[in-house]
């Protein structure tokens, strides 16, 4: 019995790791779409999808990995991290606190990235560039408009995608297979997802 439980846990963990790897790969590939400095809507789409499917800590890991890869291979400044990690966590936390409301996950991304991440980006970029070039006129709220714009675009895309998955019952099915908490009970029954995982 213990062996079966251990095997089930390792299978769920493997599925989560595979989903994380796929989301990181997709996030890196689609991040240049609609990207201008301080605005990367596709990264916010991935943050919200990961937060809903896997939870806040997996979403944080996803955001860090995507940001690090983008910085190393695409020459993106540290905004790739400061503009992603807070929204990734808050998206997952808001989703759980609201008992599975997709809109709450989107709101968590807007607050976490659009406000907190934007404000945290100011000292990071000021310290990094030491007031040289284009960065010598930064203000505390310099990144807020572009970060909020990016989160609204990415959040709208995530809301439409996850809403369609929820209505079809596939969201609950994916969450169950990943061992995540299933909040979408009526749609879970319709899709054959059965009892929600704890």
C-alpha positions in Angstrom: 0.0 0.0 0.0 2.8 2.4 0.9 4.6 1.6 -2.3 1.5 2.4 -4.3 1.0 5.7 -2.5 4.7 6.6 -3.0 4.4 5.7 -6.7 1.3 7.8 -7.0 3.0 10.8 -5.4 6.1 10.4 -7.7 3.8 10.2 -10.7 2.0 13.4 -9.8 5.3 15.1 -9.1 6.6 14.0 -12.5 3.5 15.3 -14.2 3.9 18.7 -12.4 7.6 18.9 -13.5 6.6 18.1 -17.1 3.9 20.7 -17.1 6.3 23.2 -15.6 8.9 22.4 -18.3 6.3 22.9 -21.0 5.1 26.2 -19.6 8.7 27.4 -19.3 9.5 26.5 -22.9 6.3 28.1 -24.2 6.9 31.2 -22.0 10.4 31.7 -23.4 9.2 31.1 -27.0 6.2 33.4 -26.9 7.7 36.1 -24.7 8.9 38.3 -27.6 5.2 38.7 -28.8 4.0 42.2 -28.1 7.1 42.9 -26.0 8.5 46.3 -25.4 10.7 47.1 -22.4 8.7 46.9 -19.2 5.8 45.2 -21.0 5.7 41.4 -21.7 2.0 40.3 -21.8 2.8 36.7 -22.8 4.8 36.2 -19.7 1.8 37.2 -17.6 -0.4 34.8 -19.5 2.0 32.0 -18.6 2.2 33.2 -14.9 -1.6 33.0 -14.5 -2.0 29.7 -16.3 0.8 28.1 -14.2 -0.7 29.6 -11.0 -4.1 28.1 -11.8 -2.8 24.7 -12.9 0.0 24.2 -10.4 -0.2 26.7 -7.6 1.7 29.8 -6.4 5.1 28.2 -5.7 5.3 26.3 -9.0 4.3 29.6 -10.7 7.1 31.4 -8.9 9.6 28.7 -10.1 8.2 29.0 -13.6 8.6 32.8 -13.6 12.2 32.6 -12.2 13.2 30.0 -14.9 11.6 32.0 -17.7 13.1 35.2 -16.5 16.6 33.7 -16.1 16.5 32.1 -19.6 15.3 35.3 -21.2 18.1 37.3 -19.4 20.8 34.8 -20.3 19.9 34.1 -23.9 17.7 37.0 -25.1 19.6 39.9 -23.4 16.6 41.0 -21.4 17.3 43.3 -18.4 16.4 42.2 -14.8 12.9 43.4 -15.5 12.3 39.8 -16.7 12.5 38.8 -13.0 11.2 41.8 -11.1 8.3 42.0 -13.5 7.2 38.4 -13.1 7.9 36.9 -9.7 5.5 38.9 -7.5 2.6 38.5 -9.9 3.2 34.8 -10.2 2.9 34.2 -6.5 0.0 36.6 -5.9 -1.9 35.0 -8.9 -1.7 31.6 -7.3 -2.5 32.9 -3.8 -5.5 34.9 -5.0 -6.8 31.9 -7.0 -6.7 29.8 -3.9 -8.1 32.4 -1.5 -11.0 33.0 -3.9 -11.8 29.2 -4.1 -10.8 29.0 -7.8 -12.0 32.3 -9.3 -10.0 32.8 -12.5 -10.6 36.6 -12.3 -9.0 36.6 -8.9 -5.9 34.9 -10.4 -5.7 37.7 -13.0 -6.2 40.3 -10.4 -3.3 38.8 -8.4 -1.1 39.1 -11.5 -2.1 42.8 -12.0 -1.4 43.7 -8.4 1.7 41.6 -8.0 3.4 42.6 -11.3 1.6 45.9 -12.3 2.1 47.5 -8.9 4.6 45.6 -6.6 6.9 44.4 -9.4 6.9 47.8 -11.1 7.9 49.6 -7.9 10.5 47.0 -7.0 12.0 47.4 -10.5 12.9 51.0 -9.9 15.7 50.5 -7.3 16.9 47.4 -9.2 17.3 49.2 -12.5 18.6 52.4 -10.9 21.3 50.4 -9.0 22.2 48.3 -12.1 22.6 51.2 -14.5 23.8 53.7 -11.8 21.8 56.6 -13.3 23.5 56.3 -16.7 21.9 56.7 -20.2 18.2 56.3 -20.5 17.9 55.2 -16.8 19.1 58.4 -15.2 15.5 59.9 -15.1 13.7 57.0 -13.6 11.0 57.6 -10.9 9.5 55.3 -8.4 6.4 54.7 -10.5 8.1 54.8 -13.9 7.3 51.2 -14.8 3.7 51.1 -13.4 1.9 52.1 -16.6 3.7 49.6 -18.9 3.6 46.8 -16.3 -0.1 47.3 -15.7 -0.7 47.4 -19.5 1.2 44.2 -20.0 -0.6 42.4 -17.2 -4.0 43.6 -18.5 -3.3 42.2 -22.0 -1.8 38.9 -20.6 -4.5 38.6 -18.0 -7.3 39.0 -20.6 -5.7 36.3 -22.7 -5.3 34.0 -19.7 -8.9 34.7 -18.6 -10.3 33.7 -22.0 -8.1 30.6 -22.3 -8.8 29.3 -18.7 -12.4 30.3 -19.0 -12.8 28.2 -22.1 -11.0 25.3 -20.4 -13.3 25.6 -17.4 -16.5 25.7 -19.4 -15.5 22.6 -21.3 -14.5 20.8 -18.0 -10.9 20.4 -19.1 -9.5 22.7 -16.5 -10.7 20.5 -13.7 -9.5 17.4 -15.5 -6.0 18.8 -16.0 -5.9 20.0 -12.3 -6.9 16.5 -11.1 -4.3 14.8 -13.2 -1.6 17.2 -11.9 -2.7 16.5 -8.3 -3.8 20.1 -7.8 -6.9 21.2 -5.9 -10.0 21.2 -8.1 -12.3 24.1 -7.5 -14.5 23.8 -10.6 -16.8 21.0 -9.2 -19.7 21.2 -11.6 -17.4 21.2 -14.6 -15.2 18.5 -13.0 -18.2 16.1 -12.8 -19.2 16.9 -16.4 -15.6 16.2 -17.7 -15.3 13.0 -15.7 -12.6 14.3 -13.4 -14.3 12.8 -10.4 -13.5 13.7 -6.9 -11.2 16.7 -6.4 -7.7 16.1 -5.1 -7.0 17.6 -1.7 
